[in-house]
Amino acid sequence: MTLDELGPRICIMGPSNSGKSTLADALSQARGLTAIHLDQLHHLPHTDWIPRPADEFAVLHDGAILGSRWVMDGNYSRLLARRLERATGVILLDVPTAVSLYRYLKRCWFDDDRRGALEGGRDTVKWAMIRHITTATRASRARYARMFEEISLPKVALKSTGALAAFYRSNDLRR
């Protein structure tokens, strides 16, 4: 699957801390797409990940998908059907849980300017997020895989860090 086959509106799905935002920014730079990080739309800026009211998030989401050229990272399954109606391609990331946990801790402790971060926010280690990554992610992975199989758009699944690295190389993407 080539980037051209994925088209000008790409959804990136996958577990927390799997590299969705980094890939979205790389695709944005390489393809001239607007990078839309759903976490930034879902949470209030200048907070410690406080969600917006659901209807406000839906309005922001629906406005973002109206664009003609975008790459959007995040899951938010409640709005996925709307997103897929406008999307031209889908990428599923599925890195191991240990990698996701490592990336979460690294971003909290060392990354001052990470991709997809909240404006004015700072990531801090939270036990609820560690628990989410180590326990809830297993069920989420199975759900994402089922959803991915049902999607009829052009799609690519990257099921390891090696596959993700190869995708970056084969498409001349920069992190």
N, C-alpha and C positions, 0 to 999 in steps of 0.2 A: 504494500500500500504506500503510495507516494503522498506527499503533502498536497500536491495538486488535486489528487483524488478526494482528499478530505474537504476541499473547497474553502470558501472564505468565511465560514461561520462554524467554528470548531468548539465542541464541548469536551472538557477534560474532567473525568470522574476518577474516583479512587479514595482509598482510606486517608484519614488524617495524616499529614506529614509524609506523604508519599512522593512529593515533588511536583504537585499540580501547578502551583503558582510559579515555580521556577521554569517549568516547561511552557506555561502560558506566556511568560515574558520572553522566552527564547523564540517562540513561534511569532509573537507580536513583532519582535525586531526583525526576524528573517522574512516575514511575509507582509509586513505593513498592516497588521491587524491591530485593532484596539484590544488591549488586555483588560478583561473584566474579572476581578477577583470577588466572587460571591460573598466571601467572608466580610469584605469591606462594605458590601451593600446590606448584609444581614445584621451587622453589629454597629453600634453607635461609635463614631470616632471619639477619641480622647477619653475612652473608658477602658476598663479591664474586661473586654469581651462581653459587654452588656448588649443583648439582642434588641433590635428595633421592634416596634409593634409589627405583627405579622402582615397586616394590611399595608403598612408603609414599605416593608421589604418587598412585597409583591408588586407594588407600583414601581419601585426602583428596578426590580428585576425585569418587569414587562417593558419598561422604557429601554433598558439596555439591550434586550433581544431584538428590538426594532431596527438596530443598526444594520448596515449592509456588510460590514467586515469586522468580525470580532473573534476572539478566542476567550472562552469563559471557563474558569476553573471553579470547581466546587460541586457538591452533590445536591443538597437541599431537595430531596426527592419529591416533596410536595409540589414543587414547581417544575419538575423535570419534563413532564409532558409538554408544557408550553415551550420550554427551551428547545426540545427536540423538534417541535413543529417548524422552528426557524433554522435549526442547525443544518449544516451540510455534511458534517462528519463528527465522529466521536473517537476519543482516545481514552482507554481505561488503563490506569496505572495500578499495579498490584505488587508492590515491593513487600518483603518480609516484615513482620511485626517488629522484629529487633531493629531493623533499619528505621522504621517510623519512630520508634521510641528514641533511638539515638538522635535522629534529626530534631525531634521535639526538644530534647534536653539541650542540644547544641544551639538551637535558635533562641531558647530562653536565656542561656548563659553567655553566649558569645556573639550572636548576630544582632548588631544594633540597627542594621538597615536591610532587613529581610524582605523579600518579595511577598506581596500580599498582606503585609502588616497593616494594622489599623493606624490611621492617621492620629498622631499624638499618643499612641498607646505603646506599651512595652510588654512583651511576653514574659510571664513569670511561670515558674513550675507550679502546677496545680495537681493535687492527687486525683481529682476527678478526671483530668485529661489523661494522666498516666493510666488510670483504671479503664478509661474509654479505649485507649490505644491497645492495651494488653488484653482486654476481655470483650468489649463490644465490637471491636474491629473484626473478629472472626465471623460473627453473624453478618456484619455489613459486607464483608468480602463476598460471601455467598449470595447476598441480595444483589450486589453490584454485578456479579457474574451473570445472574439470571436476567437482570434488566438488560445487560449488554447483549446477551444472546438474542433477545427479542427486538433489538434495534435493527431496523432495515437500512439505515444509512451506511455509507462507507465508514469503516471503523478499523481500529487497530488496538490490540491488547498488548501491553508491555508488562510481562509477569515476573520480572526480576530486575535487579539493578543493572545487570549485564545487558538485558534487552533494552532498557532505557538508555544506557550509554551508547549502545549500537544505533539506536534511533537518532540520538543527537549527532553521532558521527555521520551516519548515512544521509542525513538531511542538512549537514553543515550548520548545525545549530550551536550557539554559544550560550553558556550558562552565565 
